[in-house]
Amino acid sequence: MIGRLSAGRGGEMGSDTTVPPKLESPEAGLLALELALLQTLFRCACAVISLEGGLRWFKFEARKITVLAGSVSTEQGALPVLIDRVVGIEDSSRYWSVWMTLEHLRIVHYGITRTMEALAAGIVLKGSASTAAVKPGPDVTAEVVDEYEQSCDRLLAKAEEITDLHTKVRYAHPWFGPLEAAGWHALSATHLGLHRVQIERIVEQIRAASPAERAAAIGN
């Protein structure tokens, strides 16, 4: 059974398996000011980043995440770590393991790939995307590393395959509204960057814990 690591007052590390963290429910969203800032930054990114630039950014972030995932053991990668919230990530997502974060990225990548493919074909998708629908389960294994890398490769291949990402039809994101395929492509790199920071914080806290604290969290 896997426990969890958390940072106590003053930043000292500890292992705690008795009291689950109290987090907001999935799809609770972001603070209004934070969301407005993200929307502005995202619109700017969509306006100035070319397809080639977006591909390079995605590859850069994807490689960094692969390196981070390779820096932890199988047991450490499965360990949920309670971190301070990352700007742009919901409160409900700050108690994940490295493997859970990769699973979330895998789910999102396949969703964005299918969305870009449908929009490029002129298919009008019903409804809108849901942040709650892409949350990972707790029982993710190290096999997710290969699955994450495959999802990155598939998304990149689809983005390069589509002749024109500036599609006439759009599909709505819950935070950024209706997006053409180019917008979803830009979102993929932005999203990777946010969760790369999350994984960095998870790994930092694992490394900051003493061997006894890590062993207690993994063994409980």
Summary of the structure (lengths in Angstrom):
residues: 220
radius of gyration: 18.0
end to end distance: 5.6
largest distance: 56.9
contacts: 676
relative contact order: 0.21
helix: 58%
strand: 8%
